Amino acid sequence: MGKSDKPDMPYHFADHVPFVDGFIETLGLKDVTLVIHDWGSALGFHYARRHADNVRGIVFMKGIVRPVTWARFPPDFRGGFRLMRTPGLGWAMISGLNMLVEKLLPSAVVRKLTPEEMAIYRAPYPNVRSRRPLRVWPCEVPIDGSPADAHAVVETYSRWLGEADTPMLMFFASPGGNIEESGRRMVSPNHPQPGGRRHWPGHSFLQEDNPHHLAGVRTPFLDRYPARCRTFT
């Protein structure tokens, strides 16, 4: 994603997993804190479930906390997502028209992105080939059980999220579009949310709407839990 290399690969969820695992293993990272968002949350939760002893804590926003159905999919994005997952039409929308950057991104931020900011988001995706990762991700979201492999992964770590004692901090905002109320209830029973701020303005990209809030709450949260601390107090 972004300025990362874009090798010739399918870009399915399963293709990204070895890169995350390998990055952490190669650098010898210990007691990691995962700060994760969107598909990064799915990769992070999947890693944490399999390597809980190496995860100090998890900070997440717009997390994929469980498989979804079309009936529960955010109404504002349901129609567009259906179109993006339609063979042929999805390719034209994302690879041809770059609509994830040009349309979806601005619509999922409460404030108005400046021309300079939009130029930065456009820069890594100047042509059809460079947009291949963007084209695949919408089709990987497990909706109504499809695709089956991504559904199985999310379903498995979803159960873990409701039981794990790993310290977690979840951000959500209004009007939202990131984690529905039932999803928050699923995660929160074992994890009080000392940093949650429901009244923040925000949609799907909370980092763009609330960068200073996120940083200001995240740091005290991390300071509260020393390495290898496993539970809330």
N, C-alpha and C positions, 0 to 999 in steps of 0.2 A: 504494500500500500504506500501511498505517498511517494517519496523519493527513493524507496527501496528498489532494488533490482526486480525486474519482472521476468523471471525465467519462463521457458516454455513448459508449462505444467497445467493440469486441469483446474487448479485453484478451488477444489472442493474443501470442505471443512477438514476432512481427514488428511489432505495434503499439507495443511498448515500446522497440524499438531507436531510432527517431527521437528519443524523449525523452532517452535517454542521450546520444546523439551531440549533440543540440541543446544540452543542458545544458552539456556540456564546451566546445562551440564558442562558445556565447553568452557564457560567463564567461571565455573566453580562457585556459582552464587548460592549462598546459604541464608536461611531464615528470611526469605524474600517477602516483600509486601507487594501484592498485586494491586495496581490501580487500573481498573478495566472498564470498558465501555462497549456496548453494541456487540459485534462479533468477537471483539477482544474479550468480552466478559465470558462468552461461551468457551473460548480457548483457555481463559484463566480458571474458570470453575472446573473445567475438565482436568487441567493440570493439578489444581488444588485437591481434588478428590483422590487423585492417584498418588500425590506426594504431600499429603497433609503435614507430615513431620518437617517439611522444608518450607512451609508457608507460615510466616509470622502473623499476617493479617490480610484482609481483602477490603479494598475500597472500591465501590462500583456504582455506576449510574447507567440508566437505560440498559439494564442487564437482561439477558435472555435467561430467566430463572426457571423456565419450564416450557415444554412444547405448547403451542397455541393452536387454536382453531380459527377458522374464518369468522365464526360468530363472535369471538372474543378479540379479534384483531382490531386495532385502533381504527375507528370509522374514517378518520381524516385521511388515512393512508391505504385503506383496504382496496379501493378501486385501482389506484396506481400500482399497488403491489401485484394485483391480479394481472394487470397488463404487462408488467415487467417480467412475470413468470410465463407469459404466453410465447411459445416458440415463434421466432421470426420477428414478431412485434417487439418483444423484449430486447432483442438484439438492436433493432432500429432505434429504440428509445434510449438505450444506455450507451451502446458503442457508437451509434451514428450521431445522435443528438446530445449525448453527454448529459442526460437529464438528471442523473443522480447529483451531479455537481451544480448544474444550472437551475434546476427546479426544486428537487427534494431538499437539498441542503438549505437554501434560503427559507423555504416554507417551514422548516423544522427548527428555526431559530426565532425567538421572539423579537429581538432587535433586528435592525437592518444592517446586513454586512456591507462594509465599505467596498468600493471598487478595488482598493489595494488588497483587501482580504480575499475577495473573490479571485483575484489574479493568482494569489498564492495557492488557492485550492485547485484552480484550473491547471497550474503549471505541470504537475506530474502526469496529466492525462491529455496530451496534445493530439492523439490520434487513436484510431480504432484499436490497434494492437495494445496500446498502453492501458486501455479501459477494460481489458479482459477480466481482471480481478473484480472490478465493479459490476460487471455483467453477471458473474457467477453467484456472488453473495446473496442477492435477493432470492435466488432459486434454492438456496441451501437452508433458508429458514424453515424449521419443521412445522408445517401447518397441516392440520388434519392428518398427521402421520407421514407426510411426504416432505423430503426424502427420508426413507426408512432408516438409513444409517445415522443421519444427524438426529433424527427423532430419538433413536435408542440412546445416543450419547447424552442428549439433553435430559431425557427422562431419568437416566441413571444418576447424573450429578444433581438433578433436581431433588431427588430423595435425600441425597447426602446433605444438601443445603439445609433441609429441615431438621437435621440431626447433628450436624457438625458443631464442635465447640471452638472452631477457629474464629478469632475476633473479626467481625465484619462491620463495615460502615456503609449504609445505603443512602444515596442521594435521590430525591425525587422533587418534583416541582409542579407548579400550576401554570398553564393548563395541562401539563403532563405530556403523555405520549410515550413515556418511557416504561414504567412498571405499573400495571393496574393494581387496584386496591387488594384484590384477592392474592396477587403475587406477593405484595408486601407482607400480608398476613402470613403467608406460607413461610417466608424467610425469617420473620421477626420473632417468633416465640422464644427461640433460644438466643436471640441476639438483640438486646436493647439497642436502640439507634440514637446514641447521644448527639450525633451530628446531623440527623435528618432535619430538613427545613422545608416543610411542605408548602409554605407560603412564598418561596422563591419564585420569581417569574422564570419560566423555562418550558422547553418542549423536548425534543429528542436529543439536542446537543447542548447539554447543560454547561459544558466547558466554555462555549462561546457566550452564553448569557450570564454566567456567574463564575468567571475564573477566580476572582479574588475570594469569594465566599468559599469555593471548593478548597482552595489552598489554605485559607484561614482555619477551616474546621478540620481538614485532613491532618495537619501537622500536630495539633494537640492530641488527636486520636492516636497517631503513631507513637507519640511520646509516652502515652499512657500504658502501652504494652511493650515491655522489653522483649528482646529476642527469646523465642521459645515459650513465651507466655501463651497458654492454651485457652483460657476462659475469661469471660467478663467478670468483673468484681463490682 
